[in-house]
Amino acid sequence: MSRVFFAVVKSLGDAWFQALDAIMTKGRDYEITKGSYEGTRRLALPVSIDIEYPGSRPLYPIMPEGIPAPTDDVDIQEYTLYLMTGTKKPNEHYTYGEDLEWQIPYVIKMFKKEGFGTNHCYMTVGRPETLYFYDTEVEYSESIVVRDRKTGGLLRARQIHNRWNLEKDVKPSSQCLRGIDVWVEDGTLNFWVYFRSWDLWGGFPVNLGGIQLVKEYMAAEIGVKDGGMIVSCKDLHVYEHGWFVALARLRKDASQIPGGAK
């Protein structure tokens, strides 16, 4: 097993660059037997990164001339709405916002009502039954209803099912973001973010840019300052089709990649 990459960095862009360098020079090279881009390879590394000032701008990596940035402010703003609302586009079978839109206002309320000495404010994405998203041999469905105990009024309602994984040409998948742990320390709001699987090039920059904007919104609503962010993943990776541009960004050649990565 590859050793875990630990780092303390200043910004989101710095986190991305240092992780890219670590993955491309120390990552585990393996063939994808099930999942995105089956039959190809990726380089992956377990990571835990402490980002001291995730709110420093720009929120995305600065790239040298000739290499396009993996995201920008417009994409990050759009992704923030994706995180905070449960609206699904026609081609989406689930969104992170379906889960987070229930929890963001509750966490804000919890801190304002109960104070900052609590560990209850963990925002979960996905459910145990999410594994059934991959199983085409079972039918899974669940109705979730939240009502006011005094009035009986409906507060939230949601239907979850896995029928979409039988649609033609649809590859079953499940949420990569699995949780955001939230705490207040020394008057600042902090996040600990966990992804079960994470594309460094196409996912990491826009994901964390959007999550940072959610954190800034929540800090303002709670009445504290914006704080730091720790991010973890057991498989932060770069797909084979992205190795060439990754090497160009690092100014390295293929001989410096595990196994030569031909």
C-alpha positions in Angstrom: 0.0 0.0 0.0 1.2 3.5 -0.8 2.0 5.7 2.2 -0.4 8.4 3.2 0.5 11.9 1.9 0.3 14.4 4.7 0.7 18.1 4.1 0.0 21.5 5.8 -0.5 24.1 3.1 -1.7 27.7 2.8 -4.3 27.7 0.0 -6.5 25.5 -2.1 -4.3 26.0 -5.1 -1.2 24.9 -3.1 -3.0 21.8 -1.8 -3.9 20.8 -5.4 -0.3 21.3 -6.7 1.4 19.5 -3.8 -1.1 16.6 -4.1 -0.5 16.5 -7.9 3.2 16.2 -7.4 2.8 13.5 -4.7 0.4 11.4 -6.8 2.5 11.6 -10.0 5.7 10.6 -8.3 4.6 8.3 -5.4 1.1 7.1 -6.4 -0.1 3.6 -6.7 -0.5 2.6 -10.4 -3.4 0.3 -11.0 -5.9 -0.8 -13.6 -9.6 0.2 -13.0 -11.6 -3.1 -13.0 -14.8 -1.4 -11.9 -15.7 2.2 -11.9 -15.1 5.3 -14.1 -13.0 4.6 -17.2 -12.9 0.8 -16.7 -9.9 -0.9 -18.4 -7.7 2.1 -18.0 -5.2 3.0 -15.3 -4.9 5.7 -12.7 -2.3 6.8 -10.2 -3.7 7.2 -6.7 -2.6 8.1 -3.2 -4.2 8.3 0.3 -4.1 11.9 1.4 -4.8 14.1 4.4 -4.2 17.8 3.8 -4.6 20.7 6.3 -5.4 23.9 4.4 -4.8 26.9 6.7 -6.3 29.7 4.5 -8.8 28.0 2.1 -10.5 31.3 1.5 -7.5 33.0 -0.1 -8.2 33.9 -3.7 -8.2 32.6 -6.3 -9.9 29.5 -5.1 -8.6 27.5 -8.1 -5.0 26.6 -9.1 -3.1 29.1 -11.1 -1.7 27.5 -14.3 1.2 28.4 -16.5 0.5 29.7 -20.0 -0.7 27.0 -22.4 -2.3 24.8 -19.7 -5.9 25.5 -19.1 -7.0 25.8 -15.4 -9.2 22.9 -14.2 -11.9 25.3 -13.1 -12.7 29.0 -12.7 -14.9 31.3 -10.6 -18.0 30.7 -12.7 -17.8 26.9 -12.4 -17.2 27.3 -8.6 -20.2 29.6 -8.2 -22.4 27.1 -10.1 -21.1 24.2 -8.1 -21.9 26.1 -4.8 -25.6 26.1 -5.9 -25.3 22.4 -6.6 -24.1 21.8 -3.1 -26.8 23.9 -1.4 -29.9 22.9 -3.3 -31.4 19.6 -4.1 -32.5 20.4 -7.6 -31.5 17.7 -10.1 -30.8 18.1 -13.8 -32.4 15.7 -16.2 -29.2 13.5 -16.4 -28.5 13.5 -12.6 -29.7 10.6 -10.5 -28.5 12.2 -7.2 -26.8 15.3 -6.1 -24.8 16.2 -3.0 -27.2 19.0 -2.4 -30.1 16.6 -1.9 -28.4 15.7 1.4 -26.7 18.9 2.3 -29.7 21.3 1.8 -31.3 19.6 4.8 -28.3 19.9 7.0 -26.7 23.3 6.3 -29.5 25.3 8.0 -29.7 22.8 10.9 -26.0 23.1 11.6 -26.3 26.9 11.5 -29.2 26.7 13.9 -27.4 24.3 16.2 -24.4 26.5 16.7 -26.5 29.6 17.2 -28.8 27.9 19.7 -26.5 25.5 21.6 -23.1 27.2 21.4 -19.8 26.0 19.9 -18.9 23.2 22.3 -20.6 20.4 20.4 -19.5 17.6 18.1 -23.0 17.0 16.7 -22.5 19.0 13.5 -21.5 16.3 11.0 -23.1 16.7 7.6 -23.5 13.3 5.9 -23.7 12.7 2.1 -25.2 9.4 1.0 -26.7 6.6 3.1 -25.8 2.9 3.9 -28.2 1.9 1.1 -26.2 3.9 -1.4 -24.4 0.6 -2.1 -27.6 -0.6 -3.8 -27.0 2.1 -6.5 -24.6 -0.5 -8.0 -26.8 -3.5 -7.5 -29.1 -4.1 -10.6 -30.5 -7.3 -9.0 -32.4 -5.6 -6.1 -35.1 -2.9 -6.0 -34.4 -0.3 -3.3 -36.6 2.6 -2.4 -37.1 4.7 0.6 -39.4 7.7 1.6 -38.0 10.2 4.1 -40.4 12.6 5.7 -39.6 15.2 8.4 -42.5 16.8 10.2 -42.9 19.4 13.0 -43.9 17.4 16.1 -46.1 20.1 17.5 -48.0 21.1 14.3 -47.6 18.0 12.2 -46.5 20.3 9.3 -44.3 18.9 6.6 -40.8 20.2 6.8 -38.9 18.0 4.4 -39.7 15.1 2.1 -37.6 13.0 -0.2 -37.8 9.8 -2.2 -34.7 7.7 -2.8 -34.5 4.7 -5.2 -32.1 2.8 -7.4 -34.3 2.2 -10.4 -32.2 4.5 -12.6 -29.4 2.0 -12.6 -31.4 -0.1 -15.0 -31.6 2.6 -17.6 -30.0 1.9 -21.0 -26.3 3.0 -21.2 -26.3 4.2 -17.6 -23.2 3.2 -15.5 -24.2 2.8 -11.8 -22.4 5.2 -9.4 -22.7 6.6 -5.9 -21.6 9.8 -4.1 -17.9 10.4 -3.9 -18.2 13.1 -1.2 -19.3 11.3 1.9 -19.1 13.9 4.7 -18.3 17.3 6.1 -17.5 17.6 9.8 -18.1 21.1 11.1 -16.7 22.8 14.2 -16.0 26.2 15.6 -12.6 26.9 17.2 -11.2 30.2 18.4 -14.1 32.1 16.7 -13.6 30.4 13.3 -15.7 27.9 11.4 -13.8 24.9 10.2 -14.5 21.9 7.9 -13.1 18.4 7.7 -14.1 17.0 4.3 -13.9 13.3 3.3 -14.2 11.8 -0.2 -14.3 8.1 -0.7 -12.8 8.5 -4.2 -11.6 11.8 -5.8 -10.4 12.9 -9.2 -7.6 15.4 -8.5 -7.7 17.2 -11.8 -11.4 17.4 -12.7 -13.0 17.2 -9.2 -10.7 18.5 -6.4 -10.5 22.2 -7.5 -14.2 22.8 -8.2 -15.3 20.6 -5.3 -13.2 22.5 -2.7 -13.9 25.9 -4.2 -17.6 25.3 -3.8 -17.3 23.8 -0.4 -15.3 26.8 0.7 -18.0 29.2 -0.4 -20.5 27.1 1.5 -18.3 27.5 4.6 -18.0 31.2 4.1 -21.8 31.5 3.9 -22.3 29.4 7.0 -19.7 31.3 9.0 -21.5 34.6 8.2 -24.9 33.1 9.2 -23.5 31.8 12.5 -21.6 35.0 13.2 -18.0 33.7 13.3 -15.0 34.1 11.0 -14.1 31.8 8.2 -11.6 29.2 9.2 -9.5 26.3 7.9 -10.2 23.1 6.1 -8.8 19.6 6.4 -9.5 17.3 3.4 -9.0 13.5 3.4 -9.4 10.7 0.8 -8.0 7.2 0.6 -7.9 7.3 -3.2 -7.1 10.8 -4.6 -6.2 10.0 -8.2 -5.2 11.2 -11.7 -6.6 9.2 -14.6 -4.3 7.9 -17.3 -5.7 10.2 -19.9 -4.6 13.2 -17.8 -1.0 12.1 -17.2 0.5 14.0 -20.1 -0.9 17.4 -19.0 -0.2 16.6 -15.3 3.5 16.0 -16.2 3.5 19.3 -18.3 2.2 21.2 -15.2 4.9 19.6 -13.0 7.6 20.0 -15.6 8.5 16.3 -15.2 8.8 13.4 -17.6 7.3 9.9 -17.6 10.5 8.4 -16.1 9.6 10.0 -12.8 6.3 8.3 -12.6 6.0 4.9 -10.8 6.6 2.1 -13.3 7.3 4.7 -16.0 3.5 5.1 -16.6 3.9 4.6 -20.3 
